[in-house]
Amino acid sequence: MSTITFALGKGRLAEETFALLEKLGITFPEYSTKSRKLIFPSADHSVEVVLVKATDVDIYVANGATDMGVVGKDTLMESHADVYEMMDLGFGKCRFAVAMPKDKELNPSKKLVVATKYPNVAKEYYSAKGMSIELIKLNGSVELAPIVGMSDVIVDIVETGSTLKAHNLHVVEEICPISARLIVNKASLRTKSQEISTLIEKIRGEICGCGYNK
Ligand code: PRP
């Protein structure tokens, strides 16, 4: 049996995925949140996890650098990466939304200026509404943009809503829900078909609680 290589984005999705794999009996003795290592083989050598930046997971999988990965739907929607999206893992839940300062109003006769880390998502959302917008691509701290007068609104992910609240912003449009997705490299699904299918079925059993592993 070949080892399945698995890309995980550093942070909460990685934590949840390690916990999920451990429930399946796939343990990572060298892994700890404090470790500076980026490569973690499982004790049974069935899986090797590499820790990458969350927004790079789909790049690793699309390019065949790893066979599988766990990535947020937000990243997939932005990148349109050429991978198989196999399963909604049900964790990492948040949503895409449009938000703006509570004390401001939009001027419908002016072109809307939108700041976001997700230019493709924003472009596609407004284009589906038939609106042409001006986009400002940022790499983080997007909430600042409308406060400092750089944009009218932001398109961003909202989880607890506390970042918006802390900046006196509110959601004015919900775009869609987001959660973690299990993705697979297209060639790997052929070349490691048995190993990958078995792992996916075990994960599915654990996620849906239908007893496959019980
Ligand atoms: C994300 C997002 C919001 C925040 C939402 O930012 O861009 O800022 O989380 O979470 P909340 O609704 O629970 O407050 P991230 O933490 O990735 O930091 P960034 O601004 O540097 O991108």
Residues whose N, C-alpha, C, O or C-beta is under 5 A from the ligand:
A	BS01	PRP	N139 G140 S141 V142 D156 I157 V158 E159 T160 G161 S162 T163 L164
